[in-house]
C-alpha cells in the first residue's frame, strides 16, 4: 500500500517553488492594489497545477516505461509503488482543484475570458507527457514551462488583482520563466542518456550535451537581465527592483555544476540549487518591488 510519504514524494515537493514564485512576484507587482483573496486563489491554482503535472508526468512516463531506469526523485508508477490508475486519478484530482479555484477566481474578478487560459493550462499540463503525441517528447517542454510557469502566472496574478498588465510585469515574467525553464533544462540534461534510449526527444536530447549546458547558462543570464529591465521600466521607485540582483550568489553553485561537465547523479545538486535560486530570486525581486511601499 502506498504511504502518504510516498504520495508526497511523488508530488515532487522540490518543484513547488517554481509554482509559488511567479504568483508572489505577480502579487508584489500589484503593490498597494493587491487583493489577498485573489492572490491566495491564484496560488492554489498554481500549486494544484504543479502537483497535477507532476503526477500526470509520473503516470504517463510510467506506463510508457520511460521511467524504468531514470535517476532522480521517486517515481510512483515507474518503480511500481502505486497503481497507474491511482496516480492518474491523483493528477485529475489536482487539476479539478485548480479548475475550481480558478473558476472562483474568475468569478471574483469578472474576467471570464480567463477561463480559456485556465483550460489551456490544464490541457498543457496533461499533454506534456500524456496523450498519443505528448509535446514533452518532442522537445517543447521548456516552452510550456516558460509560458505556463512564467508568463501566465505572473501576468495572470497581476491582472486578476489590478485589471492591468505592465511592462515591468512582462519583464519579471520573462525572468522567472527563464529560471523555471532552467529547472527543466537541468532535469533533462541529466536524463539525456535514458531519454534518448527510450525515444523521448526532449530539447536536451535534440540539442545535445554541450548546447544544453549553454542553454542553461543563457537562461540564468536572461533572468538577471530581466531584473535590470524591471528596474528601468517600473513606475515610481523602479530602481529598488535592482535588489533582485542580490540573488546572484545563489546562481553560482548550479552554474558551477552545469558548466563543470557533471553528468547523471552529479547534476542532482544543480537541480536542487536551481530550485533554491528560484526562491532567492523571488525573495530578492519582491523585496525590491515592495520595499518602496513601506518606507
Residue, then its C-alpha position, 0 to 999 in steps of 0.5 A: x500500500x502506498x504511504x502518504x510519504x510516498x504520495x508526497x514524494x511523488x508530488x515532487x515537493x522540490x518543484x513547488x517553488x517554481x509554482x509559488x514564485x511567479x504568483x508572489x512576484x505577480x502579487x508584489x507587482x500589484x503593490x498597494x492594489x493587491x487583493x489577498x483573496x485573489x492572490x491566495x486563489x491564484x496560488x492554489x491554482x498554481x500549486x494544484x497545477x504543479x502537483x497535477x503535472x507532476x503526477x500526470x508526468x509520473x503516470x504517463x512516463x510510467x506506463x510508457x516505461x520511460x521511467x524504468x531506469x531514470x535517476x532522480x526523485x521517486x517515481x510512483x508508477x515507474x518503480x511500481x509503488x502505486x497503481x497507474x490508475x491511482x496516480x492518474x486519478x491523483x493528477x485529475x484530482x489536482x487539476x479539478x482543484x485548480x479548475x475550481x479555484x480558478x473558476x472562483x477566481x474568475x468569478x471574483x474578478x469578472x474576467x471570464x475570458x480567463x477561463x480559456x487560459x485556465x483550460x489551456x493550462x490544464x490541457x498543457x499540463x496533461x499533454x506534456x507527457x500524456x496523450x498519443x503525441x505528448x509535446x514533452x517528447x518532442x522537445x517543447x517542454x521548456x516552452x510550456x514551462x516558460x509560458x505556463x510557469x512564467x508568463x501566465x502566472x505572473x501576468x495572470x496574478x497581476x491582472x486578476x488583482x489590478x485589471x492591468x498588465x505592465x511592462x515591468x510585469x512582462x519583464x519579471x515574467x520573462x525572468x522567472x520563466x527563464x529560471x523555471x525553464x532552467x529547472x527543466x533544462x537541468x532535469x533533462x540534461x541529466x536524463x539525456x542518456x535514458x531519454x534518448x534510449x527510450x525515444x523521448x526527444x526532449x530539447x536536451x536530447x535534440x540539442x545535445x550535451x554541450x548546447x544544453x549546458x549553454x542553454x542553461x547558462x543563457x537562461x540564468x543570464x536572461x533572468x538577471x537581465x530581466x531584473x535590470x529591465x524591471x528596474x528601468x521600466x517600473x513606475x515610481x521607485x523602479x530602481x529598488x527592483x535592482x535588489x533582485x540582483x542580490x540573488x546572484x550568489x545563489x546562481x553560482x553553485x548550479x552554474x558551477x555544476x552545469x558548466x563543470x561537465x557533471x553528468x547523471x547523479x552529479x547534476x542532482x545538486x544543480x537541480x536542487x540549487x536551481x530550485x533554491x535560486x528560484x526562491x532567492x530570486x523571488x525573495x530578492x525581486x519582491x523585496x525590491x518591488x515592495x520595499x518602496x511601499x513601506x518606507 
